[in-house]
Amino acid sequence: YTPKMVHAGDYPIVTDSGTVATGETIVELMPVSLGEDGKLKAITSANIKDVYGIAAESKEAGEELVIYLTGQFFGDAIEVPAGTKAADFKAPLRKLGIFLVDTETQ
């Protein structure tokens, strides 16, 4: 076991949970979106502005997933989709109360 340095400060952390949508696989520390059906989906490069939170764990379709709704994270710790970088998520996540640090070099 190798611990990850993900939390970058003492900003309050709030979590919630939801069900992973059919056909989805969510990876730990991946930004997620909330579908119209109320289920959690992996974020894509096309819907960054729809980010809802960050996955606290890895889960498969139909499983309950804990997500971070607020907090302060190192940008290089989050799992971003192909074709994006952590800096692309800085502004959309800030609106939720999730703050990324050290994203300029990501």
N, C-alpha and C positions, 0 to 999 in steps of 0.2 A: 504494500500500500504506500503510495506516494501522495501526500496531501497537496492540494492545489491552493495557490494564493489567489483567491477570487475576490474577497471583500477588501476594498481599498480604503475604508474609513469607518467611522462610527455613525453614519447616517442611519436612521431607523430602518429596520428591515420588516416589511410586512409581506406575508405570504397568503396565498389562497390555493384552492385546488379546483380541478375540473377534469373532464373526461377527454382523452385523446380521440380525435375524429377517426372514422373508418379509413383505412388505407394509409394512415400516418404513422411515422416513427419519429419520436422526439428524442433528441440527444441532450444530455445534461449540459446546461448553460447555453442552450440555443434560444434565441428570441422566438416567441410564439405569437400567433394571432388568434383571435376568437372568431370562429365562423358564425354565420347567421343562425346555425342550428345550436349555438352555445357550446360547441366542442372546440378543443384546442388543436391548432394546426401549426406545422413548422412554417416559419416565415420564409418568404422567397425574396429574391432581388426585386420582384415586381410589386410587392406589397409592404415594403419597409415602413411606410407611413401608418400601416394598420397594426403595428406592433402592440401587443397587449401586456407582455411581461417576459420574464426569462425563466426557462425551465430549471428547477432545482435538482432534477434527477432525469434519468433516461427511462422512457416508457413506450409501450406499443399501443396500437389502436385498441380502444375499449377500456384501457387501464386508467386509474385515477392518477393525475399528475399534480404535484405541488409546484407552484410557480412563485417567483419573486415579483411583487407588485411595486416595491420600492427598495432602495439600497444603493450602495456605492460599490462599483466593481472595477477591476482592472480590465481595460479594453482587450488585452491579449488573452484573457481568460475565457471570454465568451466564444461560442461556436457560431460563426456566421456562415450564411450560404455562399456557395461558389459565385464568384463575380462581385462580391462585396467585401468591405473591410469594416472593422469595428467603428471607425470614424463615421461611417455612413449611418450608424445607429445612434450616435451621440445626441443629436437634436430630437429625434422622435422619442427616445427613451427619457430624455430630460423632462418632457411634457408629462410623463407618468410618475416622476419622482424617482427614476432610476438614473444614476449618474455614472458615466464612464470616465475613467482617468487614464492618462497615458495612451490616448488613441491616435495621436498625431503620427506616430511611426508605424501604425498597424495597417 
